[in-house]
Amino acid sequence: MKFDLIATDKKSNARAGVMKTAHGDIETPIFMPVGTAGTVKGVHQHELENDINANIILGNTYHLYLRPTTDILEKAGGLHKFMNWNRPILTDSGGYQVYSLSGTNKIKEEGVKFKSHIDGSHHFFSPEISMDIQRSIGADIFMAFDECTPYPCDYRYAKRSMHMTHRWLQRCLTHLEKTPVKYGYEQTFMPIVQGSTYKDLRKQSAEYIAGVNAAANAIGGLSVGEPAEEMYEMTDIVCNILPKDKPRYLMGVGTPINILENIALGIDMFDCVMPTRNARNGMLFTAYGSINIKNLKWADDFSPIDEMGITYVDTVYSKAYLRHLFKANEYLGKQIASIHNLGFYLWLTREARKHIIAGDFTTWKNKMIKQMDNRL
C-alpha cells in the first residue's frame, strides 16, 4: 500500500490523503462501513458501491472464521469474490472479540480460548492463527492480534495487557514472514496502539508501534465507555508520536461529532456499527442533528429526511413515509435508514476532506459540530 498526503489543515492536525491498494484507491479521511460477516446489515453491495460510494468496508476475522469458515472462503477465492465486492476490505483480527466476549474467554500468553456465540463450541485464537485466517480472508488491510482492555481498567492490568499486545505483535510479524499471500495481491499489515486511558502507557505503546515501521498504524482500546474528552486526549498523544507519512486508523469510533473531532487530531480512518445499528432502531443522523423517526411528530412531516437535501438512495423519501415503514415493521424502513446513515457518515468525511484541501476545515468543523449536536 502507498499513502500520499495531499493537504494538511493550518489550524489543526487534520489531513487529506490517498491510500492506494490492490483493489482501488481510498481517499482520506474515510469512514468504513462495518460488514462483520461479509455483509453490511440491510444494505446490498450495489447500494454500497453506487448509492453511497463506499471505497472500503470491514470484515471480521472472528465471525468469518466461524461462518462461513476459512475453508469456504478459500474455495471461493477470498472474501472479495465470495461477496462480489471489488473494492478494498479491511479485517479486524478478532482481538476486539477478546474484549466483547469477556464472559466466555480465557486470555493467556499463548492466545485466547473462547466459546462460539453460535453453538457454544470451543475455539482458540493466537497471533499466528489470526494471521492465517486473515490471509485466507484476503483483506487488503489486516490487523495485528491484540487485547482490547475494558474501561475502566486497572493500571497494572492495562500495562500488562499492553506489553502482551506488543509481544503478540512480534509473533504476528514473525509468522507473516513465513506465510505468503494467497490470492496474488499484497496485503497491508497494521499494528495497534493500546494502553487504555493512561498517558504514559499510550505514549509508550505509540513509540513501540511507530518503531515497527509498518505501512499504516491503528489506535485501539478507545470508544469502549470512556468519556469523549479522554478519547480525544489519548488520540492526541498518539497522533503526535505516530509517523505523519503513514495512515492512522482509530478503531470503533464513533458518533459524527467524534469523527470530526478526531479528524482534527490527525486521524485518517474510522469504522463503527453505530450508523447501521442506530438506523435499525429508527435513529437517523443528519447535518442538523439526530432524528428518532418513530416519534409522532414525524407522522405528517412530508419533508425529506435530511433538510439539506442530501439523499443516498435513488428516491427521496419523506420523514412521514419512513416513520410509517417503521411503525408497520416493514424491512424497507430499516434498509432506507441504514443507507441514509451510512451515506451521511461518508458525506461527512468527504466534506471534511474538501474543507481540509480548501483550507477552512476548522471553521467548517466547528459549525457542523454545533449543528449536529441537536435532537430534532
C-alpha positions in Angstrom: 0.0 0.0 0.0 1.1 3.5 -0.8 -0.1 6.6 1.1 0.1 10.1 -0.4 -0.5 13.1 1.8 -2.4 15.7 -0.2 -3.1 18.5 2.2 -3.0 19.5 5.9 -5.1 21.9 7.9 -3.3 25.0 9.2 -5.3 25.3 12.4 -5.4 21.6 13.4 -3.7 18.3 12.6 -6.4 17.3 10.1 -5.0 15.8 6.9 -6.3 14.7 3.5 -4.6 11.8 1.7 -4.9 8.9 -0.7 -4.3 5.2 0.2 -3.5 3.1 -2.8 -4.4 -0.6 -2.5 -4.7 -3.6 -4.9 -8.5 -3.1 -5.1 -8.6 0.6 -5.5 -7.7 4.0 -4.0 -9.1 5.2 -0.7 -9.4 9.0 -0.2 -8.9 10.0 3.4 -10.4 10.9 5.8 -12.7 8.0 5.3 -15.4 6.2 7.2 -15.6 2.4 6.6 -19.0 0.7 6.8 -18.8 -2.4 9.0 -19.6 -5.7 7.2 -18.9 -8.0 10.1 -19.9 -11.3 8.5 -19.3 -10.4 4.8 -22.4 -8.1 4.7 -23.2 -4.6 5.8 -26.5 -5.3 7.5 -29.5 -4.3 5.4 -27.5 -2.9 2.5 -26.8 -4.5 -0.8 -23.3 -4.4 -2.3 -24.6 -2.4 -5.3 -26.0 0.2 -2.9 -22.7 0.5 -1.1 -21.0 0.9 -4.4 -23.5 3.1 -6.3 -25.6 4.9 -3.8 -23.2 5.8 -1.0 -19.9 5.1 -2.9 -18.1 3.3 -0.1 -14.4 2.9 -1.0 -13.7 0.3 1.6 -15.7 -1.9 4.0 -14.8 -4.1 7.0 -15.0 -7.8 7.7 -14.3 -9.5 11.0 -11.9 -12.4 11.5 -13.8 -14.0 14.4 -17.2 -14.0 12.7 -15.9 -15.1 9.2 -13.8 -17.9 10.8 -17.0 -19.3 12.4 -19.2 -18.6 9.4 -18.8 -19.3 6.5 -15.3 -20.7 7.7 -12.0 -20.1 6.1 -12.3 -23.3 4.0 -15.3 -21.9 2.2 -13.6 -18.5 1.7 -10.5 -20.2 0.2 -12.6 -22.2 -2.1 -14.4 -19.0 -3.2 -11.0 -17.3 -3.8 -11.2 -15.0 -0.8 -13.8 -12.7 0.7 -13.8 -10.2 -2.3 -15.0 -12.9 -4.7 -17.3 -14.6 -2.1 -19.3 -11.5 -1.5 -18.8 -10.0 -5.0 -17.1 -6.8 -3.7 -14.2 -5.5 -5.9 -13.2 -2.6 -3.7 -10.8 -2.7 -0.7 -11.6 -4.6 2.5 -10.1 -4.3 6.0 -10.3 -7.1 8.5 -10.3 -6.8 12.3 -8.1 -9.5 13.8 -10.6 -10.9 16.3 -8.9 -9.0 19.1 -12.0 -6.9 19.9 -14.0 -10.1 20.4 -11.5 -10.9 23.2 -12.9 -7.8 24.9 -16.6 -8.2 23.9 -16.8 -11.9 24.8 -15.1 -11.4 28.2 -17.6 -13.7 29.9 -16.7 -16.7 27.8 -13.0 -16.4 27.1 -9.7 -17.2 28.8 -6.7 -15.0 27.9 -3.2 -16.4 28.2 0.2 -15.6 26.7 -0.3 -18.3 24.1 -3.6 -16.7 22.9 -7.3 -16.8 23.7 -9.7 -19.7 24.3 -13.3 -18.8 23.7 -16.8 -20.2 23.1 -18.6 -19.7 19.8 -21.6 -17.3 20.2 -23.3 -19.5 17.6 -23.2 -23.0 19.1 -21.0 -22.8 22.2 -18.2 -24.8 20.7 -14.7 -24.2 21.9 -12.0 -22.4 19.8 -8.5 -20.9 20.2 -7.0 -17.8 18.6 -3.3 -17.0 18.8 -1.4 -14.3 16.9 -0.3 -16.9 14.4 -3.8 -18.3 13.9 -5.3 -14.8 13.4 -2.7 -14.1 10.7 -3.5 -17.4 8.9 -7.2 -16.6 9.0 -6.7 -13.1 7.6 -4.5 -14.5 4.9 -7.4 -16.8 3.9 -9.9 -14.0 4.0 -7.7 -11.9 1.7 -8.4 -8.4 3.0 -6.3 -5.6 1.5 -5.6 -4.3 5.1 -5.5 -6.6 8.1 -4.9 -6.1 11.8 -2.5 -7.3 14.4 -3.9 -9.6 17.1 -4.2 -7.6 20.3 -6.2 -7.4 23.5 -8.7 -4.5 23.9 -8.9 -3.6 27.5 -12.2 -2.6 29.1 -13.0 0.8 30.7 -12.3 1.5 33.4 -9.2 -0.6 33.6 -6.7 -1.0 36.5 -3.3 0.5 35.6 -1.4 -2.7 36.3 -3.8 -4.7 34.1 -3.6 -2.1 31.3 0.3 -2.2 31.4 0.4 -6.0 31.4 -2.0 -6.2 28.6 -0.2 -3.6 26.5 3.1 -5.5 26.8 1.4 -8.7 25.8 -0.1 -6.9 22.8 3.4 -5.8 21.9 4.7 -9.4 22.2 1.8 -10.7 20.2 2.6 -8.1 17.5 6.1 -9.5 17.2 4.7 -13.0 16.9 2.4 -11.7 14.1 5.3 -10.2 12.2 7.5 -13.4 12.6 4.6 -15.6 11.4 3.8 -13.3 8.4 7.4 -13.8 7.1 6.6 -17.5 6.7 3.1 -17.1 5.2 2.8 -15.8 1.6 -0.3 -14.1 0.2 -2.9 -16.5 -1.2 -4.7 -14.6 -4.0 -2.0 -12.8 -6.0 -2.0 -9.3 -4.4 -0.3 -7.8 -1.4 -1.9 -7.3 2.0 -1.1 -4.4 4.3 -0.5 -5.3 7.9 -1.5 -2.7 10.6 -0.3 -2.9 14.2 -2.4 -1.4 17.0 -1.6 1.1 19.8 -3.0 0.1 23.2 -2.6 1.5 26.8 -6.2 2.2 28.0 -6.6 5.9 29.1 -3.2 6.2 30.8 -1.0 8.8 29.2 2.3 7.1 29.9 1.1 3.8 28.5 -0.3 5.3 25.4 2.9 7.2 24.8 5.0 4.1 25.4 2.8 2.0 23.1 2.7 4.6 20.3 6.5 4.8 20.4 6.7 1.0 20.2 4.3 0.8 17.3 6.0 3.6 15.4 9.3 1.7 15.7 7.8 -1.3 13.9 7.7 0.9 10.7 4.5 -0.6 9.3 2.8 0.9 6.3 -0.1 2.1 8.4 -1.0 2.2 12.2 -4.1 1.8 14.3 -5.3 3.0 17.7 -7.4 0.5 19.6 -9.0 0.3 23.1 -10.9 3.6 22.8 -14.7 4.2 22.4 -15.2 1.5 25.0 -17.1 3.6 27.5 -14.6 6.3 28.4 -15.7 10.0 28.3 -15.2 11.6 24.9 -12.6 14.0 26.3 -10.4 11.1 27.4 -10.7 9.6 24.0 -9.6 12.9 22.4 -6.7 13.2 24.9 -5.4 9.7 24.2 -5.8 10.2 20.4 -3.9 13.5 20.5 -1.0 11.9 22.4 -0.7 9.0 20.0 -1.1 11.1 16.8 1.8 13.3 17.9 4.0 10.2 18.0 2.9 8.0 15.1 4.6 8.8 11.7 3.0 11.6 9.8 3.5 9.9 6.5 1.5 6.8 7.4 -2.3 6.5 7.7 -3.8 6.4 11.2 -6.9 4.3 11.9 -9.0 4.9 15.1 -10.9 1.7 15.6 -14.6 1.6 16.5 -15.2 5.4 16.5 -17.9 6.7 16.6 -20.6 9.5 16.5 -20.4 12.1 13.8 -19.1 14.6 16.3 -16.4 12.1 17.5 -15.3 11.7 13.9 -14.9 15.4 13.2 -13.0 16.0 16.4 -10.7 13.1 15.8 -10.1 14.2 12.2 -8.9 17.4 13.7 -6.4 15.5 15.8 -4.9 13.7 12.8 -7.0 10.5 12.3 -7.5 9.3 8.7 -9.7 6.2 9.0 -12.8 5.3 11.1 -15.3 2.5 11.5 -18.3 2.0 13.7 -21.5 -0.1 13.8 -23.4 3.0 15.0 -24.8 4.1 11.6 -26.5 0.8 10.8 -27.3 -0.3 14.4 -29.0 3.1 15.2 -30.7 3.1 11.8 -32.4 -0.3 12.6 -33.8 1.3 15.7 -35.1 4.4 14.0 -32.3 6.8 14.9 -31.1 8.9 11.9 -28.2 11.2 11.7 -28.4 14.5 9.7 -26.4 17.7 9.3 -28.8 19.5 11.7 -29.0 16.8 14.4 -30.4 13.3 15.1 -33.9 12.2 14.5 -35.9 9.4 16.2 -38.1 8.7 13.2 -40.6 6.7 15.4 -41.7 9.8 17.2 -45.3 11.0 16.5 -44.1 14.5 15.4 -42.9 13.0 12.0 -46.3 11.3 11.2 -47.4 14.1 8.8 -44.0 15.6 8.0 -43.5 15.2 4.3 -40.2 16.9 4.1 -37.0 15.0 3.1 -35.2 13.1 5.8 -32.2 15.5 5.7 -33.2 19.2 5.4 -30.0 19.9 3.5 -31.5 17.8 0.7 -28.7 15.1 0.9 -30.0 11.8 -0.2 -28.2 8.5 -0.7 -31.0 6.3 -2.2 -32.4 6.6 -5.6 -35.6 8.1 -4.3 -36.1 11.0 -1.8 -38.3 9.6 0.9 -40.2 11.7 3.4 -40.0 11.5 7.2 -43.7 10.6 7.3 -43.2 7.7 4.9 -40.1 6.4 6.7 -42.0 6.6 10.1 -44.9 4.7 8.6 -42.5 1.9 7.5 -41.1 1.6 11.0 -44.5 1.6 12.7 -45.6 -1.1 10.2 -42.5 -3.1 10.9 -41.6 -3.1 7.2 -38.0 -4.2 6.4 -37.7 -1.4 3.8 -37.7 1.1 6.6 -34.6 -0.3 8.2 -32.9 -0.5 4.8 -33.6 3.1 3.9 -32.5 4.3 7.3 -29.3 2.2 7.1 -28.4 3.6 3.7 -29.2 7.1 4.9 -26.9 6.9 7.9 -24.0 5.3 6.1 -24.4 7.8 3.3 -24.4 10.7 5.8 -21.2 9.4 7.5 -19.4 9.1 4.2 -20.7 12.5 3.1 -19.4 14.0 6.4 -15.9 12.6 5.9 -15.8 13.6 2.2 -16.9 17.2 3.2 -14.2 17.2 5.8 -11.7 16.3 3.1 -12.9 19.1 0.8 -12.6 21.6 3.6 -9.1 20.4 4.6 -8.0 20.9 1.0 -9.8 24.3 0.7 -8.1 25.4 4.0 -11.2 26.2 6.1 -11.7 22.9 7.8 -11.6 24.2 11.4 -14.3 26.9 10.8 -16.5 24.3 9.0 -15.9 21.7 11.7 -17.0 24.0 14.5 -20.1 25.0 12.6 -21.0 21.4 11.9 -20.5 20.2 15.4 -22.8 22.9 16.7 -25.4 21.9 14.1 -25.2 18.2 14.7 -25.4 18.4 18.5 -29.2 18.6 18.5 -32.1 16.2 18.9 -34.7 17.2 16.2 
